[in-house]
Amino acid sequence: MTVALCPASTNDLAFSGTARLLPAVPASGHRQSPASTWQQHNARLGPVPLQVAPQLVDLVSAAGLLGRGGGGFPTGTKLAAVAANSSRRNPAVVVANCCEGDPTSSKDAVLLATSPHLVIDGALLAAATTGADRVILAVHKGSRTSADLSQALAARGPQSIEITVVGIPARFVASEATALVRYLNTGDARPAGRLSRIWESGVDGRPTLVDNAETLAQLALIARFGPAWFRQLGTESEPGTALVTVGGAVSRPGVVEVAVGTPLRIILTAAGWVPTGHAGPAWALIGGLAGRWIDLHRATEIGFSADELGLVGGTKGVSSIVVLPAGGCVLTETARILDYLAHSGARQCGPCMFGLPAIAADMASLADADRDALGRLRVRLPVIDKRGGCSHPDGAVALAASALRALTGPDAVHLDLHLRHGGCNSPAAIVPLGGHRTAGNRRENR
């Protein structure tokens, strides 16, 4: 089975009201489904329609395509900004972000293993639209994605513009847009800050478009089939489909493609989640390591969209869902994640250097029965929020705040268990952290 980013299978997906499980890319060994060939891609979709490039900003804007990398920014607006600053003397650069730095997500790896040419098409269309003379496919160094893209490029033969695969360090913040640009310019893979205007001066001082792999794949389809086709699925404010990674306590972990707004129940059922009937909350981390904790018992009919998740205090983020097993511990998991985020920061500003380690330590202390840690967290979180040089500290703060809401609300009994006994018997280490051994891991494995 291939990724369902084609008109027939996508329409079937939505009209049947189900989610479709896509083939996972195993950690080792051969993938379950071979990458689609250049010949198959051409037979199914035809050549990349570069002739629509002059109209592509209008087409993408009319389609309402939002970025699929986590920020949800309007793609048409980004294209227009880069195109406005591009010129013959200073042509733009397009960077396809294929890195997927959040360890809870594998959607781009699946997409690039099964339909790499769709992403390449999108990058070439973005280049033609913005007047770029260079396309960079940014991947994690040594990843299978790098081999998939290199093989796909070789099959396509020479291109009219320069297009290369570039390896990026496999670190959490290294795939942030300004960090990618900074690394390509200097070899330093740290975010350049909120005020970095890469659409004016990015790679080599040129206007630069950085778009996620899934965003570019959707762009390539809009160029072929138009805004009306794209808007057949999804919601009014967030049209189209989304690739969602589902993991944790499910029997069929993997990636599903769903119409945006599909109820969580349908997505989770496709991945093999079965409600346990456990009396307490059924927690899931939605949106990645900077996501929010959601009680599935209260939210199974909530649609997977930014608007609907926001109504229950959630976020779509990187489009991942990690389900905790019955009785899973939000506190222990959050302490692990915060320790990971504290070690993953760029350490360029006070909130990252001092704030994140402090809240990570406080959350770990709370899990170890330090009653004063709850008060310290409530004081620290507002001080750190929105004060960092980039958004990395903000994500950690949002996750910690979400955990406190959960622990002092529907799961207050579980927090009391920690405060009385210094721990619980819940399964630990469910949320994937890419092999990172946190302080929480060390306590669990003693």
N, C-alpha and C positions, 0 to 999 in steps of 0.2 A: 504494500500500500504506500502511496506517496502522499506528501503533504497536499491537503485538499484546497490549494490555492489555484483553482481553475473554475471557470464559470459553471460547468455542469455539477461538479461535486459540491461546490459551495452552495449553490441553490438547493440541491437535494438535502444538504445538511440542515439548512434553516427550515425548509418547508416540512421536513419530517419531525422537527422539534427535538432533535437529539444532538448529542455531541459525538464526535468521531475521534477515537483514539488513534494517534499517529505513532509510527514506529519509533521506539527510543533508540538512542545511540549508546550502546553499552560502554562501560568504563574500559573494558578490554575485549579483545577478540574482534570478530567481524560484526559490522552493523547488520541489523535484521533485514534491511532492504537496500539494494544498491542505489547509488546516486543516479538520478536520471541523466541520460546522455544528452549531448548537444543535438544529436539527431532527433531524439524523442522530444526534446523541448521545442525544436523547430516544427516538428510535425504537429504538435499539440497547439502551439501558440503562434507560430510563424516568427519572422524576424522582428527584432526590436523596432518599434515604430518611431524612429527618430524624427519623422516628418511632423509629428504633433508637438515637438518641443516648443515652438513659439506660443502655443496655446496651453501648455501644460500647467502653468501657474493657475490659470483660470479653471482648468479642468479639476485640478487637485483641490482648489479652494471650494469649488461647487460641490465636490464629493464630500467635503468635510473631513478629509483624512487628518487624523491626529497622530503624532509620533508614538510608535510602539515600544520605545525604549524605556519608558517609565515616567517621562515628564509630561507627555500628552500635549505637546505644543503643536499648533496648527502647521502642517507641513507646507502648505501654500505660502504662508507668511515667511517661513524660513527661506524657501526657494526665491521668493521675490526680493528679500533683503540681500541675499548673496548676489543675485543677478543685477541688482541696482548698483552694486559696488564693483562688479567685474568689468573689465575693459580689455581691449586688445593689448595694451601695454602692461596690464596687470590682471591677467586672467585668473579666474577662480580655481579652486581645488575642491574636489569632492572626496570626502572620507566616509566610507561605509563602515560603520561600527559593528563588527562581527565578533566582538570580544566576550560579551555577556559576563560581566564581572561578578554578578550576584550568584552565589552557589546554589540558591534555591531554584534557579531558572535554567532550563536547557532547551528552550524553544528555538533559539537561533541556531544552535548546533544541529537540531533535527531538521530545521528548514534548509540549512546549508548542506547537509548530508544528502538530502533528497531532491531539492530544487535549487541548486546553486545558480543556475543560469537566470532564474527569475530575479535574484538579487543583483546579479551583474547587469541585467537589462535595466533595472531601476537606477543603478549607479550611472550607467551610460546616458540614460534619459535625463537624469539630474544634471549631468555634466553639459549635455547639449542645451539644456534650459538655462543654465547659469553662465554659459560661456566658458566653462572650465576646460583646461587642456591637460588635466591630470586627474586620475582616479586612484585612490589608495584604498585597498581592502585591508582593514586593520583587524588582525586576529591575535589570539594569544600565542606566544612563542611555543613552538613544538606541539601545538594542538592538531588533532585530526582535521579540524576545520581548515587549517592552513593547507594541508595536502588536498582536501576536497576542492578548494578554490583554485589552487595551482593547476590541478588536473583539468578543471573546467576551463580555465583560461587557455591552457595549451590546446584543448579541443576546438576552441573558437578561432584560433589562428590570430594573425596580426590585426590590431585594432587601429582606428584612425587617431586615437589619442593614447597617451601613456597610461597604462593600468598595471598596477603592481600589488603584490601581497606583502604586507609589512608586519612583522612580529612585534607584539606589545607585551611587556611584563604581565604575568598572570596575577595581578594584585587587584584588590577590591576597587580602589579609587582610580586605578590607571586607565580605565575605560571611560571615565567621565570625559565629556566633549573637550573641555579646555586642557585636560591632562593629556589626551591623545595629541592635540595640536602641539602642546609643549614638548612632548616626547619626540614627535617627528622633527621638531626644530632643534632641540638641545639634548635629547636623550634623558631628560628628567621627566618621569611619568607621574607628576603631581599636578593637581588642579591649579590653574593660573588665577583663579579667583572669580567672584561674581561679576566684576566689572570688565572682564576680558571680552572684547567685542570681536569675536573670531569671524563674524560675517563681514567685517571690514578688513581685519588684518589677522590672518591665522597662519597657516602653513607657509613658510618662506615670506611672511608679510603679505600674503595674498588673501582675498576674500575666500572664506572656507565654509563649506556646508558639511556638517557632520550629521548623518542620519543612521538610525538603527537598521539592521539587515531586514527585519520584517517590514518596516516602514517602506523601504525601497522596493520590496517585493509587491506590496500593495500598490505603490506608485506605478509599477510596470503594468499591473492589471488595469488600473484606471486609465492609463494611456491607451490601452487596447479596447476596453469595453465601455468606458465613459462613466460619468458621475451617477447617472440614473441607475445603471447596473450595480454600482457599488452601494448605493443607498437602499437597495432592495432589502438589505440585511442590517441588523444593528438598531440603534435608537436614533431619534431625531438629532440629538446633540452629539452622538458618538456613533456614526454609521460604520458599517462593515463588519468584518470578522476579526477575531483575535486568537492568537495561539496562547494557550494557558498550560503551564507546567503544574502537574498535581503530584504530590509526593506525601511521604509520611505513612500514616495508618490507613493505607488503601491497598487493595490486592493487585491492582494493575497500574502502578505508577507510570507516568509518561506525560505526553503532550497531547492536548486536544485542541481542535479548532472549533470555535463556537461563534455564533452571531453575538456581538456585544449586546448585553442585556439578558442573555440566557440565565435562567435561575441557577443558583449554586447547586441545587439538588440534582439537576441534569448533568452538570459538569462532574460532580463528585460521583454520581452513579456510573458514568462512563469509565471512571478510574477505579471502580470497584469498592467505593465506600459504602459500608452498611452501618446505619445507626445502631448503636449497641443497646440502647435503652437505659444506659447509665443515668442515675438520678441527677448527677451534677451536670455542669456545662460540658459541651463538646467543643473544644477549642481548636481553632485553625489559625495559622498565621497567614494572612493574605497580603500580598504586595511585596514580598521579599524581606530582606533583613531590615529594611527601613519601613516595614509594613505595620499592620495593626492586628491585634488579637480579636477574633470574632467568634461568638458562641453560635455554632451551627444549629443548635436546637432552636434558636430564635431567628435564624436568618436563612434557612434553606430555600425560601422562595424569593430572596433578594436577588435581583439581577446583577450579573457580573458587568458592571459599568461604573465609571467614576461617580456619576450622580447617585446611583442607588446605593453603592457601598458607602458613600459619604453620609447617607441618611442614618446609617447604623454605626457611625464612627470609624468606618473603614476607608481603605484606599486601594486602587487597582494596582498602582506601582508597577513592578516589573512583570505583572500578570503571572504570579505563582501562588499556589495554595499548598501549604504544608499542614496536614491534619495530625493532631496529637491523638494517641490512643486513649481509650477510656481512662479517666483519672489522670491524664497527662498533666504535667506541672508547668504552668505558664511561668512561674517564678524561676525555676531552674533553667528553663530554656532561654528566658530573657537574659539571665545572668551570663550564660554561655555566649549569646549573641553579642551582648554589650562588650564583653571581654574581647571578642573577635574584632568588633568595630573599633575599639580603642587601640588595638594593635595594627589596624589597617589604615589609620589616618595618615595624612601627609605631614602632620606635625609642623605646620607653618604658622599656626595662630594659637592663641591661648585656649579657646574652646576645644581644639583638637589635642593640644599638648597636655592640658591639665584637666579640662572639663570631662572629656570622655573617660579617661582612667578613673576619675573620681566617681562618676555615676556607675561605672562598671563595678567598682569596689563596693559602693553602697548597695547595689542590687545583690551582689554576692553575700554581703554581710546580712542583708535582710533574709536571704535564704538560710543563713546560719544562725538565725534567731536574734539578731541585733535589732531591737525594737526602735532604737533611735534612728536607724537607717532610713525608715520611711519618712520621717520628718526632714532629714537631710536631702533626700531625693526631691521632695516637694519644694524645697528652697532652691536647689541647684538647677533643676530643669528649666525654669523660666529665665534664669540668668544666662544659660548657655544658648537657648533657642534664638536663632536668627542673628547670632553674634559672630559666627565663623566666617572664614574667608571663602568657603564654599558651602554646599548644602550637606556635606557629610555629617557634621555634628547635629544638624536639624533632624536627619533621619533617625539617628540614635535617640535623640530626645523624644521624638514622636513614638518610637517603639516603647521606650521606658514609660512614657505617660500612658500609653495604651495598656501596658501590663499593670500599672497601678490602678487604673480604672477597673480592670478585670478582677484584680485581687482584692479590691475593697468593695466590689459589687457582687456579682453572682458567685464569685469564688472566694468570698471572705473566709469561709470555713477552712479552705486550703491554706490561706495565709496564716490563719491562727494555728494550724498544725505545725507550720515551720517555726512560728514564734514560740510555741510551747516545747517542741522537740528538736528544733534545729535541722529539720529536714522532713522528707516524706518518702513513701515507698513507690512513688510514681516512676514509670519508665523515663529514662533520661537520654539526652543526646539524640533527639529525633530530627531537629532542624539541621540540614546539612551545612557544614562550614568549610567545605573544601579541604578537609584533612587537617585544619588548624586545631592544635591542642590547647584549649583554654584552661584557665584555672579551674573552671567547673569540671572539665574533663578529668583533670588530675585528681580532684576530690572524688569524682565518681569511680575512678579506676584504682584507687588505693587498695 
